[in-house]
Amino acid sequence: MRSVIGILVLLFCCGFLQAQTFNGIGGSIPDDGSTNAYFTINVSGLSPSGLTAAKGLKSVCLNLTHAYDADLQIVLKAPDGTEVTLANTAGGSGNNFTNTCFEQTASTFINFATAPFSGTYRPGGHLGYINNGQNGNGAWTLRILDNSPGDQGSLVSWTLNFASNAPVTAAITSSDLPIVMINTNNKSIPDDPKIAATMGIIYKGAGITNLTTDPFNNYNGNIAIETRGSSSQQFPKKSFGFETQDVNGDDTDASLLNMPAQSDWILYASYSDKSLLNNVLAYTLYNNFGMYAPRTAFVELFINKQYQGVYVLMEKIKRDVNRVDISKMTTADTAGDALTGGYIIKIDKTTGGNGDGWDSKIDPPVHPNGQKIAYQYEYPKPEDIMPKQKAYIEKFVDSFELALDTKSLYDTNTGWRKYGAEPSFLRYFILNELAKNVDGYRISTFLYKTKNTKGNKLFVGPPWDYDIAFHNADYCDADIDTGWSYQFGINSCSTDDHQVAFWWSKFMQDTVFKNNLKCMYSQLRTTVLDTVWLFHYIDSCATVLSAPQTRNFSLWPIIGKYVWPNPSPVPNSYAGEITELKQYLKRRLAWLDANIPGSCAQNPTSVQSISDRSVTCKLFPNPFSNELHLQFYAEDSEPLQVTLSAIDGRKISAMSLQIKPGYNDVLIFDSLTTGLSTGMYLVSVTQSGKVSNFKVWKM
């Protein structure tokens, strides 16, 4: 019995000796919003020195006083330079970390806890990245940044605890999504300014598995990167903006994942949107409506060899022939036709350096606190736009608003249609109302104006920022399937700083606008807004994301948890998130079917309507499976050109027809569409320089 006790004591002592703790002192934390505080522990005598699961960093503990914990970013740096975020904007307005430990096996994620903090929490990053076999002897640094001035704080003490059963990360070796790897040389990515980094992308093609050990074959070069976002900055999973650059640090255009070459890109985090689909769905729909929206691609992201989860690589809204296709402007364009365009402006929050612009001369419908609609310059950039250019675009928008406010809605000479491109407002309205986007119309709302010789019209769009749309917000009636988004503020949220411009209510007093809206909505309901198409598209995305979303939500354990501003109840699985999205669309479309105003006398399933360039023709049935007919009336025997393209504009096939005068019905299925896979396509019909564009769905 005595020998057994001796063995137990020996085992206990050996286990105890395996655990080693190192203590560090603290100090004050700068409160200027930009200066990091650094605190160091010099570890020596760690045995064994190599950090692994057998013995590695088990936990980090600290005592810290601060009056507003959510201001703090707390990052641990190991001797080899590996960094792990312990806490970032966590805790809300609460204060202090008292006897607070970060341990990977803790049941409570720090981002779901409320300050004051006390006890054990799962950190914002993964401690397992540190236990990578490196030598643990050396300088360990705790870096603390107070992001917002006004609240004082200091680190009192902190400790590093090394023990057995230490966390390690499961190696991610492959993905059916493109793999993006960014290397910042262990520098943290700030909000501003951008820092230099390198990026490689591995993508071997659709349906082909990519290995993390594969060579970079889609992009391999320099970038400049920063975090981005407004409300989303509070989330631990950050979104990023970056520019592709040459070896000299100058911006250079690059084609990423088959998207047209440009230098400005976004890596969107999709944190509160747990379907991971909202932005992708919104932009895909708008492209299928026949208007430009940013192109997107799902990717899996690594930064400094640490897995970050599923991201959406997307185009940034920018003037470009392949993005917002308006005329280029220079500082010399201050007179004549050159002065008239193109311009991009936006209605948005005045954070993040925004705010250089002008206020609308006409108040929004709801403005109890004196809210104004603030227009901001996007292109030319605020620092580049000339005074005469500012004056011109402000006067043009003022004229558009004045015409809506004072002129006859139906007067095509002096009314609003003299200035505004009606089809764009119709499409934008349909997308925002389908999504019931609580931010729609009032923030993240872009507009652009074409040059006088290019049409001289104001367009709304492209759409932007739909992460809290599609029933993903619990405030201002956004979680109610019924009602109009354009009436934001009327029944709730009238005191919100950002209200909807008056034009949308004015449009809905315009009988012609409402009739055109009815026609366009009815036409779209037979194609891209048909629930068969919508559900097929959503399911196809969910299938592609099946394995990646598992990895994403293992790193970010938020499934079934409330993340601002999720409505209740929160689905407890990824499949539940997908089901909820589909069921919301079904409910919302049913309400829109019953409430879209106006009257449409045309056949919405086949007629190309609401186009200044349309020829008199029909394309039916739509959707089609075995036959696709082109039906039209011709005045003469001029040739007619029919082109079939992918929805991204890539030409698939074309045919020329020598038509006869009078009524024609041509079966074009065999010539153009044999062998097509299920999906959306564009058919363009050209006669005598006039073009009709049809979106068709192949079943």
N, C-alpha and C positions, 0 to 999 in steps of 0.2 A: 504493500500500500504506500509505504514511504517513497519507494522508487517511482511509482506512478505519479505521486504528487511532485517529486523532483523533476520528472519529465515535463509535467504541465507547467511548472514554474519556469523551466528552461525555455519551453516554447513561448510562454507569455513574454519572458524577458527578451527573447530574440525578436519576436514580433514588435515589441515596444521599441527595441533598438533600431528596427528598420524604419520607423517613422522619425523624421527630422523636421524641426520647425526653425525658421529663421525670421527674426524680427527686424522691423524697420521703423524709423522715426518719421514724423510728418512735418508739416509746416503750412503756411498760408497758401491759398489758391487765388491767383490774380483774378480780378473781377472786371476786366476790360473787354471780355467777349472774344479775345483773339490770342491771348498768351497762355501757353501750356505751362503747367507746374510739373516738375520732374522729381520723383523720389526714388532713391536707389537702395537696394540691398545687395551687398557683395557676398555671394554664397561661396563658401569654401568647405572642404571636408565632407562633401556629399558623397555618400558611398552606398551603392555603386553610383558612379558619376553619370552614366548614360541613362537618360530618361525614357522609360518604357512603361508598359502596363504593369510589369513586375514591380517596379518602383519608379514613380514619377510624381509630377505635381498633382496633388490630390485636391487641394483647395487653396483659396486666397481669402484672407479675412481682413477686415479693416474697421476702424472707427473714424468717422468723418462727420463734421458739423457743417451744415449748409441750410440756408433758409428756403431753398427751392430746388429740390433734388433733380427735377426734370431739366434743369439747366446744364447738368453735368454729363460729360463724356469721360468714362474711366477705362483706360486701356492698359493691359499688362504686356510688357515687352521682355522676352526671354533673351539669354545671352547670344543666341544665334540670330537675333533680329526678328523672330516670329512674334507677331502681335495678336492678342486676343482681346476683344471688347468684353469687359465685365458688365458695364451698364452704360446705356446711352439714351438720354432723354426719358428715363424711367422714373416713376414715382409721383408724377403730377406736381401739385403745389406743396406736397408734404416736405418735411425737412429731416435731415440727419440719417446716417448709417451707423447704427449702434450695435457693436458685436455682430456685424453682418459678414457672413461667409458666402463665397461663391463656390459651388460644387456641382459637377456635371450631373450627378444622380439625384439632385434635389427635385422634389415634386412640384415646386412652384417656380415658374419662369419669372425672372425679375421684371419683365415687361407686363406681367399680369398682376403684379403686386402694387400696393399703395404705400407710400412713405407715411410715417417714418419706418425705415427698414430695420428689422432686427430678426436674426435667425439665419437660416440657410436657404439660398436661392440658386436656381440654375442661371448661369451667366448669359449675357446677350450673344457671345460667341461660344466657341467650343474649346475647352481646355485641352482636349485630346490632341490638337494641332501642336501643342508644345511638347508632348511626350513622343517625339519623333526620333529618338535615339541620340539627340544632341547632348553635349556635355553640360550638365546643369550647374557646374561650378563657374562662377563669373558674375557679371553685373546684371541684375534684374531691375527693371525700371517700371514704376507706376506713373503713367502720364494722365494728368487730369486737366480737362479744359472746361471752364465755365463759359458756355456759349452766349450767355446774355447778361449784360451788366445790371447791377442793382441789388444783388443779394450776395452777402459775404459768406465765406466758408473757409474751412481749413481741415487738413488731414491730421488726425491726432496720432494714429499708429496703424501699422499694417504688418501682416505676417504671411509667409509662404510655408505651406505644409506639404511635405513629400512623404509618400507612403505607398504601400502595395495596393494592388487593384486600382491603379490609376487609370483615368479615362484615356482612350485612344480613339482615333477616327477610323471608320470603315473606309477603305480605299474605294474611290469611285473610278473605275477603269474604262467605262464605256457609256455611250448614250446614243440613242437613235435620233436625238436632236443635235444640231450643231453645237460644238463645244467652244466657248470663248474663254481664253486665258489672258488675264491682265497682270502685268508685273510692275509694281510701283517701287521696287527695291525697299519694301516694307515701310514706305511712307504712307501715312493716313491720307485719305482723299478728302479735302476740305470742301465746304460749300462754295467758296470762291477765294482765290482765283484757281484756275485749272493748274494741275501739276503735270510734269512730264512723266510718261510711262510708256511701256511697250504692250502690244496686243497681238495675239495670234488666234486665228480661227481655224478649227478643224471641221470640215464638212465635205463628205465624199458623195453626197447626193441623196435624194429622197429615198427612204426605205433602206439605206445602207448604214450599218452601225459604225459609229466613230469611236476610236480608241483614244484615250488621253495620251498615249505614247505615240500616236500618229504625228507626222510632221504637219506644221501649219501650212495648209494648202489653199485657204480662201483669203486670208490676210495675214501678213507677218511684217509688222512695222511699228512706227512710233505713233503715239496718240498724246493728246492733252486731255485730262479728265477732271471732273468735279462732281460733287453730289448736286442733286437738283430737286425741285419740288417746293411746295408751300406747306400745306397741312401735312403732306406725307413725310416731311422732314422729321416728324416726331417718331416715325417708325424705325425699329432697329435694322430692318432690311431696307437699304437705301437705293434710290434710283440714281442714275448717273447720266450726265451729258458728256460727250467727248467729241473731239475733232481728230480726224486722221491727218498725220503730218509727215513731212519728209525728214531727212537726216539733219536738216538745218533748223527744224522746229517750225517750218512754215506750213500752213494748211495746204493739203493736197487732196484732190478728189480720189475716192476709192469706191469700187463696187463691192458691197458686202452681201453675201448670201443671195446673189442674183438680183439684187436691187440696183437701180441706176446709180452711177457713180456720183458721190457728193462727199463733202468733208464733215458735215454736221450730223450727229447721230444721237440716239437716246437708248439707254438700257433701262427699261421700266420694270420696277420690282413687283408690282401686283401683290401688295401685302394685304391690305384690307379686302381686296377682291379675291376671295379664296377659290373662285372658279378659274381664276387666271385668264379669263376670256373677255372681260368686258370691253377693254379698249380694242382688242383684236376684232371682236364681233362688230362693234360700232363702225370701225374703219372699213371692214370688209363690206358691210351693208352699204355704206355710203359710196364706196367704189362701184358696187353693183347697182347703185341708183344712177350711175353715169357721171359722178362727180369725183374729183380727186380727194383722197384721204391718205394719210401716211401709210406706206406699206409696212408690213410687220413680219417677224419671224420669231418663233419660240426658240430659245437657246438655254443651255445650262452654263452658268458662269463660275469661274474660279478667279480669285484675286490673290496674288502671292501664294499660289498653290492651295489656298483654302476655298472649299466649296461654298458658294453663295446661294445656290438654289436655281429655280426656273425664272428666267427673265424674258422680256419681250424686247428684241432689238427692233427699233422702229426709226423711221425717218423723222427728222425734226422739220417742222413747218418752215419752209424757206422758199424764197424766190428762185426758181430754177425751171428750165424747160421740162424737166421730169417731175417737178413738184408743183408749186403754184406757178403756173406758166403765164407770167406777165412780163412786160418789157423791163429790161434792166435800166436802172437810173444811175446817174453820176452826179457829183456836185455841180457839174456844168449845166445840168438839165433844169434851167430856171425860166424858160420862155417857150412859147409855141407848143407844138404837139408833144415835144419831149417833156414838158412840165406836167402833162396830164396823166402820166402813168409810166410803169405801174407802181401801186402802193399796196402795202399790207398794214392794216391797223388791227387793234384788238380792244375788246372790253374785258377788263380783268382786274384782279387785285393789284394794288400799287406796292407790292412787296418785291423783294429780290431785285431792286434796282429799277423797277417799273415806276411809272408815274409821270414821264415826260409826254405831255399830250394836251388835251383840252376837254372841257366838260360840255356835254350836250346842252343846247339852248332850251330844250324842252324836257321837263321833269318826267320821270317815270310815273305810271298810274298810281303807285303807292309810294309815298315819300313823307311819312309823318316826322321823320328826323331830318328832313331836308336833303335826302340822298340825291346824288347826281349820277348820271351815266358818264363814266370817265373813259374817253378814247385815248389809246396809247399808240405811239409809233412803233412799228415792228420792222417795216422796210420802206424806205431806207432806215437804218438804225438811228436811234435817238442822237447818237454822237455824230452821225453823218448827214442827217437830213438838213437841208438848207432852209432859211427863213421863208423864201418864196414857195418852197415845196410844202412847208407846214401850212402856210396860208391857203394854198390851193386845195389840199386835201380836206382841210377843215371846212372851207367854203363849200366844197362839193357835198360833203356829208350833211352840212347844214341845209343845203338846198334840197337834198333827199328828204330830210326830216320835215322841213317847212312845207314841202309839197304834200307829204302825208298828213300834216296837221291842218293845212289851210285850203288846199286845192281839192277839186273833185277827185275822188278815188278812181274814177273811170276815164278821166281826161288823159289821153295818151300823149298829148302835146305838152301839157304843163304839170300833169299829175306825177305820182311817184314812179311810175314805170319809165318815165323819161330818164330816171337816174338808176333805178334798181333792176337787177336781173331777176325777174319773177321766178323762173324755174329753180334757181338756187335757194330762194327763200321757202319755196314749197318743199323741196327735198330736205332742207335743214329742219323745218318744222316737223316733218314726218319722223325723222330720226330721233329728234329730241323728245317728241311725245311718245314714241314707242319705248324709248329708254326711260321715260319719265325722269329725266336727268335734273336733279336738284340744282346742279350748277349751270344747267343749260340756259342760254340766252343772256345770262347776267354776269358770268365770269368765264374765263377760258373760251371766249367767243371771238373768233377771227373774222375779218372781212378783208376783201381785196378789191382794188379798182383797176380796170383795164385802161390803157391809153385811148385817147380820143379816136385814133385811126384803127383801133382794135376793138371797137364796140362802145367804149366810153360808159361802162356800166359798173355799178357797185354790186359785188357778190358777197353773200355770207358763206363762211366756211374758210378752210376745211375744219371738220369737227376735231375737237381735242379734249382729252381728260374726261373719260367716261368710267373711271374706276369705281365711283360711288353711284353710278346709274344702274339701271336694270334691277331695281328693288334691292339696293345695297346701301341705303341710308335711312336712319331712324329719326329724322327730323324734318320739319317743314312739310309734312304730308308726303314725303317721298316714298314712304313705306305703304301708302295706300294705292291700290291698283287703279282706282278711278280718278277722275278730275284731270285738269289741264296743267301742265308745267308752265305754260306761258302766263298763267294767272298766279304765279308765285307771289306771295305777299297779300293776296286779297283775303284769304281765309286764315292764314297764319304767317308768321315771320314778316310782318309788315315793318318791323323795326330793324330788320337786317340791313347792314351797310350796303349790300349789293342787291339792287332791284332790277327788274326786267325793263328794257327799253320799251317805250310806248308803242313802237311800230307794230309789235305782234298783235296787240289788241286792236289796233287800227286795221291791220290786214283782215282780221276776222269780222270787220264791218263791211268788207269789200265783197260783193256778191260774185264778181268775176273770179277773184282770188279763191273764194270758197268752192266755186264750181270746178276750177282747175285743180284745187286740192283734192276734191272728191275723185276726179278722174285719175289723177296721179296715184293716189292711195289705192284706188280700186285696181289699177294696172299692176302696181307693185305687189298687191295681195295675191295676184295669180302667179307671181314668180318668186322673187327673193323674200317676200314677206309671207309666203305660204308656209304654214307650220311644218309641212313635210320637208321643204328645203331648209328651214331654220333648224329643225331638230336634227336633220341629217348633218348639217354643218357643225353644230355643237357636238354631236356624238363623235364625228370624225376627229375634232380637236381633242376631245376627252380621251379618245383611243390613243392618239399620238402622245398624250401627256400621262398615260397610265403609269408607267414606271418612273418618269421624272418627277411627277407630283408627289409620289411616295417619298423620294429623297428630299424634295423641297420641304415637305411638312414634317419630316423627321428632324431637319435642321431648325425649322421654324414651327414649333408645335402649337399651332393656332387653330387647327380644325376643332370645331365644337366650342371654341372660346370666343368671347366677344372681343372684337377689335373695332375701334371707332371707325365708321359709325354703323356697324352691322345691325340690321333690324332683328327682332326676335320673332320666332325661335331661331337660333343659330344651328344649321345642320351639323350633325355629328360625324359626317364622313364626306370625302370628296365627291363620291357618287351622289350624296344628298345635295351638295352644292349644285351639281349639274342638273339634277332633277328640279330643284327649286328655280333655277334660271329658266328652264323650259316651261315649267308651270306658270311662272310669272308672265312669260311672253304669251302663252295661251290665254291667260286671263286678260292681259292688257290689250291684245288684239281684239278680243271679243268686245271689250268696252269701246275701243276705237271704231270697230265695225258699226256699232250702234250710234256713235256720237260724232263721227267726222261729218262736218256740215257740208252743204252744197248739193248740187244735182249734176250728174254726168249723163249726157245723152249718148255718148259714144260707147262703143263696145270695148270695155277695158282689157279684154283678153287678147286683142289683136291689133288695135289701132295705135300707130305712133302719133301721140298727141302732145300738145303743149311744146312745140318746137318752132322757132322762127324759120328753120331751114327744111322742114319736112316736105317730102313729096307725098302725094296721095297714094298710100299703100298700106297693106295689112300683112302681118306675119302671124301665122297660126298653124296648128294649135300651140299654145304656150302655157305650161311645159309641153314638150313633144317627146315621143318615143320612137316611132317608126317612120313618120312622115312630117315634113315641115314645108308648108306652102307659102309662097309669096304671091299676093294678090294685089293688083293695082290697075289704074286706068291711065293710059298713055295718050297724049295729044298727037304724037308723031312716032316715027320709027327710029328715033335715036337709040344708040346702044345704052344698056343699063349694066352697071358694075355691081356685083354682090361680093362682099368680103366677109369672111368668118375669122374672128380673132378671139384669143383668150381674153379673160376679163382684165388682165394687166396690159392689154394692148398688143401682145405678141401675135403677129399674123399667122394663121393656120392654113387657109386656102382662099382662093378667089375664083370667080367665074364671070364671064361676060355674056350678056344676052342681047341678041338682036330682036327687039320686041316689035310688035305690030301695033298700029294705032288702035285705040279702043280698049276693051276689057281684056286683061291677061290674068291667068292663074297658072303659076309655074311651080312644079314640084322640084324643090332644090335639095331635098334630103340626100339623094344618092351622090350628087356632085360635090357637096360641101361637107357633109357631116357623118359619112360612114366611118365607123370605128371610134367615134367620140366616146369618151368616158362620161359618167354622170357628172353634171356640174353646170355652172353658169357660163354663157358665151355671149359675145357681141357680134351682131350681124349689122353691117353697114350697107345701105342701098344708095347708090349715087346715079343721078340722071341729070344731065344738063347743068352740072355743077351744084345741084341741090342734094343734100344728104339727109337720110333718116337713119338713126341708130336704134337698134332693138336689143334689149337684153332678153335672151332666151335661155330656158332651163332644159337641159337634156336629162330625161328621166332614166 
